Amino acid sequence: MSSRRSRAQTDPIEKANQKSDQEFLSTYIQLTGGHVQWTTKWQHPKTGYEYGLVLVRAEAMTDPDLTSCLDMIDLTSGQDYRNSSMGWNRDAKLAEMKSPGLRYILVRDGVGAMAAFTSFMPTYEEGQPVLYCYEIHLLDRVRKSGLGRLLMGYLCNIAATLPPITKVMLTCFTSNEGARAFYEQMGFVTDDISPRPRVLRGGRETRAPDYVILSKVVDRLTSG
């Protein structure tokens, strides 16, 4: 037990996950030379509407905010889940969204309604230290506005300032061609750990995987 506790105290990813939201923001996102600059106010370039951004841990998410995010997942990706082998389980997804260590960047409009969000966590994926993007969803009214790139830029800031992390990683349904094209435009490629189609005897392939794992290697930045 003491050995495990010692590792947790010295592991930089564990230490990052123990930081308060303000500490995490100032150390890994709010950078003078980052990929993108942090802002608490974002203005839609076409409509001129202003939206507010906030960073919050899963443990501090309110039930209404969790419900709004869950509803957005169902709206934007629910059909992809239902058409996949994993299916759509609202309760299971909600439990996943409450995972300790998960953080959210929430984007709300002027009356407080959720317009977009991303959730992420520094973690290890099959032994690789990564910044994993668990969710990123935008309502139609803020798509193709630069907001998606802004949110992904914040994740790149984190990955670039939190050694030993060197990449951002995420999962994308193969059926979501628009999302995959967006990620590829941002420099994401299929990661080595992404599932591959299995070949049966006689050279016949099974059904292709429902999803791909994409990743983007980022250049190291200095925090502060």
C-alpha positions, 0 to 999 in steps of 0.5 A: 500500500505504501509503495502504491501511495508513493507512486501516486504522489510522484507520478506527474499525471496523478499530481496533475489530476489532484490539482484544483481547477484553478491550479490546473487551468493556470499550469496547463491551459492558460499559457502565454505561448500556448497553441491557443489562448485561454478565454472565459468569453468567446464570440461567435464570428458570424452571429456576434453572440457571446458565450462563456467558458469555464473549467470544472471537475466532474466531482463539481459538476451540477446535476443540471449541467451533467444532464445538459451534457448527456442530452447533447451527447444523445443529440449529436452522437446517440444514433452512432451509439445505437447503430454500434455494437456497444449500443446506447445506455444512458445510465452507463454513460452518465456514470462514466461522465462522473468518473473521478479525475475527469474535467470539463470545459463548458460553453454556455450562452448568455442565458446559461444554456449549454452550447458545447463542451469537452471532457478530458483527463490525463491518463495512461492508455495501454501504457501510454501517457496521454491526454484523453479526450472523452467527449467533445460535442457542439450544438449546430448553432456553434459548429463551423465557427472555430469553437471546436478548434479552440476547445481542441487547442486547449487539450493540446496545451495540456498535452504539451505542458504535462510531461510525460504526455506527448499526445492527445488521444480520442475515440471516433465512431467510423460512422461519424465521417464529419467528426473524423474529417475534422480531427484529421484536419487538426493533425490526428491520425489513427493510433497504433492501438486502434482496433483493426479488422480481424481476418478469418480463415480463407481471407474473409474479413469480419465487420470492421470496428465501430470506432477508431482511436486517433491521436495527435503528437504535440510539441512540448511547451513551457507552462506559465 
